[in-house]
Amino acid sequence: VEGIGVSFIPKTFDRKVCDAIIMVSDDDAFATVRELARKEGVLGGSSSGANVFAAMEIARQLGQGKRVVTVIPDAAERYLSKNIFDGGI
């Protein structure tokens, strides 16, 4: 996923307030992007797919009745040329 990963740590990142770091594969991130578009009408980019995939994984671990919050940090227009909604990437 462009712009995020092990080699990119923002200066504003404070590990003390982070509960976990979850690795998400490109395939899972882009599959989640397509699922968000198809089921929810949300056109996010690859970072959004990674965030939502990780949030769904945490929700599965916590079980029913718990709340998990995430953000959709990017939009799909940057990725349209890569055909992410046609199964590309």
HELIX and SHEET records of a PDB file:
HELIX    1   1 ARG A   15  VAL A   17  5                                   3    
HELIX    2   2 ASP A   26  GLU A   35  1                                  10    
HELIX    3   3 LEU A   36  GLU A   40  3                                   5    
HELIX    4   4 SER A   46  LEU A   62  1                                  17    
HELIX    5   5 ALA A   76  LYS A   82  5                                   7    
HELIX    6   6 ILE A   84  ASP A   86  5                                   3    
END                                                                             
